[in-house]
């Protein structure tokens, strides 16, 4: 029968490589590289709110770290260390198969980005998982939400809306073909954090944010923090084949697809702004990072966000993104 400390030692303890002191003491010890600032973030994922309780544990281990790596990407930071707060039901605490798969998914992604687990906490209760991440960024170089300027282009990476469409498929609100489901569910369960892209945007982008609550909601945070307005062209927003098929005028799922594309969330892509003179340099990042980049709009003076259709008319939306306290 697993005790709290059995779980920690069997599944979450590794020798410290980059920390002065890792797991096993009252606190970890790390040293900041001279000339670097720390970037620190935390995310909590709750069963039934952020993921289905029966989500495959290896994919869950991947995702809980990926969402934190995405925060580092949005700042242009190098991810270095994480701590893990894990609340387990009694059944999961004794389920060695689940624990092994979860920790394997977590550590596989951690090894990919050379991130070290240096401590945390375990307790009993309804399943929820919190990760705090610490990264490093060259002093004064961090990308922020507050740097957008009138005249900036607005860019987005990847294909927003795929994860949300995958979720709607699981909720039986839309039916995807097998290839569509494979792509959309991979976006939902095992997102790829854009860490290399974030690093490459230092010196090119004026502002950046990762898309967790929906494209419009998160772009809205940039506008609010920067004190500017924006106009985006709906037709320029990149969309996967699954979304493109459902955005056709005759498709009964068109409105659902629009909501997924603009307000679905769970994308973990980057939305950023940059001056027009940086267009060629940013376009070149498609080759160096392997990430699709699309220029979707322009930063303006004033307040507010307008989405224009192909005929130049504003698109009216009922929702602009996910809110943890309003969602049901």
C-alpha positions, -999 to 999 in steps of 0.1 A, spaced: 0 0 0 15 33 -11 21 60 15 26 97 6 63 93 7 62 60 -13 45 79 -41 71 107 -40 101 84 -39 89 59 -65 75 82 -91 87 118 -86 122 118 -72 152 123 -95 188 133 -88 193 171 -90 212 181 -122 207 218 -125 196 227 -90 218 230 -60 193 209 -40 163 191 -54 136 169 -39 138 155 -4 144 185 18 122 212 32 129 234 2 149 233 -31 179 254 -37 186 270 -71 211 296 -83 201 322 -109 225 327 -138 242 361 -136 226 386 -159 193 368 -161 159 375 -145 136 348 -132 102 342 -148 78 324 -124 43 311 -132 19 286 -117 -11 267 -132 -36 244 -115 -56 218 -134 -87 204 -117 -105 172 -127 -139 179 -141 -130 215 -148 -98 214 -170 -98 177 -179 -120 146 -178 -112 124 -148 -106 94 -171 -81 113 -193 -52 90 -202 -26 96 -174 5 99 -197 -13 126 -217 -23 143 -185 13 144 -173 23 160 -206 -4 186 -205 0 198 -170 36 207 -178 29 219 -213 6 247 -201 33 260 -178 60 258 -206 36 278 -227 37 306 -201 75 306 -204 72 307 -242 50 338 -240 77 356 -220 106 344 -242 120 326 -212 141 295 -209 122 270 -186 145 256 -159 127 242 -128 93 230 -117 76 221 -84 45 198 -84 15 199 -61 -5 167 -66 -38 159 -49 -48 123 -54 -80 103 -46 -74 73 -24 -79 50 -55 -53 69 -76 -28 70 -47 -28 31 -48 -29 28 -86 7 22 -96 -2 19 -133 -17 54 -133 11 69 -113 38 54 -135 20 66 -167 14 101 -153 50 106 -142 63 91 -174 43 116 -195 55 145 -172 91 135 -173 92 128 -211 82 164 -218 105 177 -190 134 159 -205 126 173 -239 129 209 -226 156 201 -200 133 211 -171 140 197 -136 114 187 -110 129 200 -77 101 196 -52 65 198 -44 37 184 -22 13 155 -23 -20 152 -4 -53 133 -6 -86 146 -21 -103 152 -54 -78 150 -82 -61 183 -90 -26 191 -102 -6 223 -98 28 231 -113 49 261 -105 76 268 -131 107 289 -129 125 301 -160 153 325 -169 153 354 -193 181 379 -202 177 409 -179 152 434 -193 144 413 -224 112 395 -213 82 397 -237 52 413 -220 16 420 -226 21 457 -222 43 465 -252 19 466 -282 20 498 -302 -3 514 -328 7 501 -362 20 468 -350 10 437 -369 -9 410 -349 4 374 -354 -7 340 -342 11 307 -343 -3 273 -352 -40 266 -357 -62 280 -329 -95 262 -323 -84 227 -329 -83 218 -292 -117 233 -286 -132 214 -315 -117 182 -301 -134 190 -267 -167 196 -285 -163 162 -301 -158 145 -268 -189 163 -255 -208 150 -285 -216 185 -297 -200 178 -331 -189 146 -349 -154 145 -363 -140 120 -388 -113 97 -375 -84 117 -389 -100 150 -377 -105 135 -342 -68 123 -341 -55 158 -349 -79 177 -327 -76 154 -297 -38 156 -299 -41 194 -298 -63 191 -267 -44 164 -248 -8 169 -258 -3 205 -269 32 216 -281 45 246 -261 61 272 -284 93 277 -263 117 280 -293 94 305 -310 92 326 -278 129 327 -276 132 337 -313 107 366 -308 130 384 -284 140 416 -301 113 412 -328 80 413 -310 67 442 -289 43 421 -269 31 385 -265 7 362 -247 -1 325 -249 -36 315 -259 -52 296 -231 -87 311 -228 -93 319 -264 -78 341 -291 -100 371 -286 -99 369 -248 -61 367 -247 -55 393 -274 -79 414 -253 -54 412 -224 -27 426 -246 -49 455 -256 -59 462 -221 -24 461 -207 -10 482 -237 -38 507 -238 -46 501 -275 -72 488 -298 -71 462 -326 -88 451 -358 -84 415 -370 -95 399 -403 -115 368 -397 -104 352 -430 -67 356 -421 -70 335 -389 -54 301 -397 -76 271 -394 -71 234 -395 -89 213 -422 -114 201 -395 -124 237 -387 -123 249 -423 -148 222 -433 -172 234 -406 -168 271 -413 -184 267 -447 -217 287 -449 -239 256 -455 -224 236 -426 -248 234 -396 -217 234 -372 -205 268 -386 -213 288 -355 -197 262 -332 -166 263 -354 -165 301 -352 -167 299 -314 -139 273 -313 -117 294 -335 -121 327 -317 -130 318 -282 -124 281 -276 -92 282 -256 -67 255 -247 -46 263 -277 -13 272 -261 -3 290 -292 14 324 -291 -4 356 -301 21 385 -305 25 420 -320 55 433 -339 63 463 -361 57 461 -398 95 463 -405 98 429 -388 75 411 -412 103 394 -432 122 384 -401 91 369 -385 81 351 -417 116 335 -417 109 320 -383 85 296 -400 115 278 -414 138 280 -383 111 270 -358 89 248 -379 58 266 -366 31 281 -388 28 319 -383 -1 340 -396 -5 378 -397 -41 384 -387 -46 421 -379 -33 454 -368 -30 473 -335 -48 507 -335 -51 537 -312 -82 537 -289 -100 509 -272 -117 477 -282 -113 447 -305 -131 444 -339 -132 412 -360 -140 420 -397 -155 395 -421 -144 392 -457 -169 419 -468 -156 443 -441 -185 440 -417 -179 434 -379 -185 399 -367 -208 398 -337 -199 372 -310 -218 360 -280 -186 350 -261 -150 360 -264 -133 334 -242 -133 310 -213 -138 323 -177 -131 298 -149 -157 314 -126 -185 317 -153 -179 284 -171 -203 255 -163 
